[in-house]
């Protein structure tokens, strides 16, 4: 007896999501907890697992369609006790595994469970035509925009390996480089959906309701870069990737203790200001699904190494479009590292309801005079602050930036102030 699989409540009040990719085909035999589809909400990418073993009968959506929560996603015939599983039983089973959530912690738990895909459930090409590959290889294929079903596997029984996906990509690029008939004129229209739509609305809301002002400064990172270089190899042996970002965050947290107004928010009519004790510092990440801003909670309590671990985890999650909902909530201030791509100065838009954001420019080797008038090559980074002029004035953000700058330019000064 065929039953409908109901798209479960992913939490956060989400009522719909975009069907990014089906991981199964009609007529395919699937196992319980096997990943069925990748869907994208306005928060992140989520993988939906099957609640039963059985055969997929019908897929109700095509790639790019908008699927509704609590509506049928696909139909299947369960293996166990065929004909005895009712639609209500299926709904109850799904509800028992994915309960509606209200808190960010519950949401994070649900999303985490949805994303778990045991290795043993990955299968190779079988009689139904499913590509045999591990979750890691499937992830590589998705990142390279490759349909894994089109890749010829070199492994046993046609199992697809990472090298097969890479070779397929290179072959496709070679074919694409051949002379082709180019069309001229015309247009192409695409819907703005998912995270891109959320970002567009958030940026418009921020600019239209917050009076922005920008403050720029340069920071000499020569000593900090030397310190990080001295420590990098030592911690790399412990599988810790020590970048500059942990130092930027820790120094910012130390400065926020002296200027708590930078770590605040105001209500809608600007009649109240709320000061946050926790320094939940966000970092803007250019992910494959759009701009994501995960944040590290309670930076004021963490060491440089703790921050390095958290930054590495969140960066990987964000670039894969699979950040837990809890990591995207409750940020109090944001760092945007535009210099990782290029550029020196920006006018960043505040991540409402925060009141400040900083954009880090690229580090450049530039000539600067020392205290004796001699010219030296120094590692200079431009930073650009945007502040909410309703609660922050130019003098306040200048003094705050000067304190932050002093910690970065003299790492020993930062060490003295760390608790």
N, C-alpha and C positions, 0 to 999 in steps of 0.2 A: 504494500500500500504506500503510495507516494505521500510525503508530508512536506510542508513548507518550512524552510529555515527562516526564522524571523530575525532581522537585523537587530542586535541587542542595543540597549541603552549604553552608550559609551561614557555618559556622564557630562557634567558641566552644562547641562541644559541643551546639548547638541541634538538637533532634530533631523539633520540630514548630513550626508557626506558624499564626496565624489568617488566613484568607482575608478580607481587608478589602474588596476590590473587584476584579471582573473588568474589564479594559480592552478585552476582545474578546468576540465572541459566536460561538456555534456556526454554522458555515457561512461564517465570515468569512475572507477572504484576508489573510494577514499577511506581513510582511517579516522577514528575519533581523534580530535585535537590536531588533525592535519590542517595547515594553513590553506584557506580557501580563496581569499581575496585580500588585496591591499586597498584600503580606502583612506581618503584624506579628509580630515575635518578642518575646521578653521584654526585648529591648534597644532596638529601634527599628523604624520602618517601612522596608521594603525593596521595591524594584520588581524584578520578575522579567522578564528579556527572553527572547524566543524565540531558539532556536539555529538555526532553519531558516526559510526562506520556504515558504509552503504554505497549506493550508486547514485551519482548526480543525474537527475532527470532533465532539469531545465534551469538555465541561467536567466534571471528576469531582467538583467541590465546589461548594457554594453559598456565598454571602456569609455570613460568620460561622462557617463550618465550620472545624475544625482539620485542617490538611493535614500529612501526615507527610513528613519529609525522606527522600529515596531511594525514595519511592513516586510513582506516576504522578499528575501534576497535571492534564494534559489530553492528548487524542490529536489527531493532525493527519496530513495527507497532504502530505509535502514536495513542492516543485515540482521540484527537481533530481533527475533519474534516478529517477523514481517506481518503487517496487518494489525498488530497489537498496539502500535505506537500511534496515539492520536495527536491531532494538532495541539490540543491543550497540554498533553503530556510534554510535547516538544517545547512549547512556550515555557512550561514550568521548569524543564531541565535547563533551558537557556537562562532563565531568571535566577536559578540556583547558582549558576556559574558566573553570571554577570549581573550583579544587583545594581539598581539605580544608586548613584552616589551624590553626595552633597558637598563633602569636604574635599580639599585638594589632595589630602593624603589618600582618601578612598579612590579618587580618580586615578592617582598615580599607580595605585595597586592594580586597579582594573586594567589600565593601559599596559602595565608591565606584564600581566597575565596574558593579555591578548597577543603580545608580541613574542611570547615564548613559543618556539617551534623546535621540538626535540629532533635531533639528528636522525634518529631511527625512523622518523616519519618521512624523510626525504627518499624519493624513489626515482629510478631511472626510467628510460623509455620502455613502456610495457605494451601490451596488446592494444591498449586504448590510446597509445601515442603520447603518453606523458613523458616529459624529459626527466631522466634520472640524474639528479644533481643534489648536492648538499645545500643547506640554507645559505652558506657563505658564498657559494658559486652563484646561486640565484640572486643574491644581493649585488654581486659584481655585475651580473647581466643587467639588472635594473639600473644600476648607476651608469652603465655604458649604453643604456637605451637599446638593449639587444633582446629580441624575442628568443628566449632560450630553447623554444621548441624548434627553431630553425637551425640550431647549432648541431653539427654532427659530433657526437661524443667519441673520444678516442679510448675510453675505458672499457672495462668488461661489461658486456650487454649494453653497450652504447652510453655508458655513464659519461656525463659532461663534466670536464674539469675546467679550472680557471684559465689554463693555457688555451683550451678550445675556444672559450669566449673571446679572449684577447685576439687570437688568430682570426676569428670570424669578423671581429671589428676592423682589424687591419685590412682584411680582404674587402670589406664593404667600403672602406675609405678609398682603397685603390680604385674600385669600380666607380665610386662617386667622382674621382678626379679625372675620369675620362671625358673627352669633349662631349658636350650634350647640347641639345636644342634648348636655348634659354627663352623663356617667355618674357614678354615685356608688358608693362602696364598692369592693370588689375589690382585688386586688393584682397586681403584675407582678414576675416573677422573671427576673433576668439573671445569666448566669455571669460570674464575675470572672476575666478572662483577660489574657494578654499582660503589658504593663508594669504594669497595675494590680495583677495578681496578684503580680508580683515585688516591687512596692513594699509591698504588704500583708505579705508574708512577711519582707521585710527590716526593716520597722519593728517588727514583732512580735519578731524575733530581737534587734534592737538594744535594745529596752526590757527584754526578759526577761534579757539577759546583761550589760548595762552599767548600773552604778549612776549614773544621771544626777543632776546638780545644776545649777541655773540661777543665773546672775549677770546683773544688769541695770545699765545705765549710760546716761547721756545724753551726747550729743556735740553741741557747738556747731559747725555747719557753715557759719556765716555767711561766713567768709573763704574757705573752699574753694569755696563756691557762686559767690562773686564772681570768683575766679580762673577757674573753669570757664566762667563766662559771658563773661569777657573773651577766652577762647581759642576758644570754641565756633564762632563765625562764621568765624574764620580757618581752622580745620581743616575746617569744612563745605565750604569752597571746594575742598578737596582730597579731597572725598568721604569724610571721616573723621567718624564720629558719636562725638563726645566726651561720654560720659555720666559719672556720678559713679562708676560701678563700677570703672574702671581705677585711680582714686585709692584706693578702698577696698582693692583687691587689692594695690597696690604698698605702701601703708602697712602692710598686714598682713604682707607678705613681709619688710619691714624689721624689724618687731617679732618675727617668728619667728626671726630670726637671734639675738636676745637670749634667746629662750625656746624652744629647740628641742623641749622636751617637748610643746608644743602641736602640733607637726608630727611626730607619732609614731604608732605602733600597738603593741598588746600581743598576745601569742599567746593561744590559746584558754584555757589554764589560768592566764594572767597570771603566768607565771614568767619571761618575757623581754619586753623592750621594744626596739623597733626605731626608730631615729631616721632620718628621711629628709633627705638633703641637698637634694633638689629640693623646691620649694614648688609643688605641683600643686594649685592652688586651684579648687575646684568652685563652681558657681553653680546653685542649684535653679531650674528653669524650668517653669512651668505650661504644658505643651504640650497639643495637641489629643488626644494619645494617653495622657496621664497625666504624672506628675511625672518629669522627667528631670534628671540632675545631670551635665552635661558639665564637664570641668575643663580649665583652661589649664595647660599643662606649663611648668615651670621659670620661674615668675614672677620669681624672683630675678635672672634674666638679662635681663629685658625692660624696655623703656621704657614710659611711659604710653601713647604712641601705638601701640606694638606690642600692648599689652594691649587698646587700643580696637579694633584690627583683629580680634583673636582673639575678643573678646567679641561683636562684631557678627556675626561668622560663626557662632559657636556658638549664639547666641540665635536666629538665623534658622533654622539647622538643627534646633534643638530644638523650636521652635514648629511646624515642619513635620513633626516626628516622624521625621526622617531624619539623626540624629547618627551619625557613624562610630563603630564599636565602640571604636577606640583612644581617642576623646575621652571615653568613659564610664569608662575604666579608670584605675587607679593614682592616684586622687585622694588628697590627704593632709589636707585641711581644706576645709570647705564654708561658703559664704555663702548664706543664704536671704533674698531681698529681698521680704519680705511687704508692705513699705510701698508697693510698686508697685501693689498692689491695695487696701490699706487696713489699718488696725490699727497699734498702737504697740508692744505688748509681746507676746511669745510664749514658749512653752517648746518650742523645736525639738528634734527627735529626732536623735541623732548618726547620721551616715552610716557605719555600721560597715564596716571596722575602724578608721576614724578615731577620734580621741579628743576632738574639739571641733567645734562648729558655732555660727555666730552668725546670728541673725535681725535684719534691719534693719527698723525701723519707718518709718512715713511721716514726712516732714519737716514740722514745724509752726512757724508764726510764734508765738513765745511771749515774754512779758515776762520779762526777767532783769536783775538788778542788775549794773552795771559796778563797777570798782574804786573809784569815787568815790561809790557809793551811788545813782547815777542809773538809772532804769528805761529799758531799751532793748528794741526788738523784735529778737529773735535767731532764727535758723533752727536749731531743735532736733530731733535725731533720737534716739529711744530704740533701744538695741541690747540684745538678749537672748542671752546665751551659755549653751550647755549643755556641760558637761564630763564626762569619764569620771573619776569620783571615785576610781578605783583608782590612777590615776597623776597626777591633777591635783587640787591642793587649792584652796580658795577664795582664799588669798593669792596663789598663782601666777597664777591667771587674772585676778585683780584688777590685779596689777602689769602683766601682759601687756596687758590692755585699756587701762590708763592710758597705756602707751607708744604703742599703736596710736592712741588718742584724741589724744595730743599731736601726732602727725604729721598727723592730719586737721584739727585745730583750728588748727594753725600750719603751713600748707603749706611755708613757707620752711624750717622745721625738717626736713621730709621731704626737701626738695631737698638739704640739706647732707649727709644720711645716704645718699643714693643714690650708688651706685658706677657 
